[in-house]
């Protein structure tokens, strides 16, 4: 632990009350999106983190001590006004989001909820294409649309042979010029009619 945190951070974490939150950095192909679950923009580590108003959720996050395979789910639902455009951005980049980097940081705060030190990187992985779900309407309550992205760390599926994934990048290594996997993301949520009369 002493090698991971600075002495000041260890002292801060040893207090009876510790204030912290998670920051997430999505490195999409067209730009980086940085978010946190607060209600205002957060300047931390020389970067600005956009608010998600408590609409974000992370499942499966842990701090393994060894080379443990791990998949983490990032879910966003019903952001007011979708102020950061994360839903649209994730869906817009569905065909090229695969294997893009996502990093989770731990941010400490002082008693006045001001940032304490720089964000601490605690997990990173590679994004997979997003899944979209929409809840059913109930009485006067409207439906809520959610988007979930799974990210796999470097040890996930490590037993697979090199270039063993069903991605365009791996397919190009197996069979240069074969464009089959360039089109598979576009088949997501597509309706096919069979037989077609």
Secondary structure as UniProt FT lines:
FT   TURN            2..4
FT   HELIX           7..13
FT   STRAND          19..28
FT   TURN            29..30
FT   STRAND          31..36
FT   STRAND          42..44
FT   TURN            45..46
FT   STRAND          47..51
FT   TURN            53..54
FT   STRAND          56..59
FT   STRAND          71..77
FT   HELIX           80..82
FT   TURN            83..84
FT   HELIX           86..92
FT   HELIX           94..96
FT   TURN            98..99
FT   STRAND          101..109
FT   TURN            111..112
FT   STRAND          115..127
FT   STRAND          131..134
FT   TURN            139..140
FT   STRAND          145..152
FT   TURN            154..159
FT   TURN            162..163
FT   HELIX           168..174
FT   TURN            176..177
FT   HELIX           180..183
FT   HELIX           184..187
FT   TURN            188..189
//
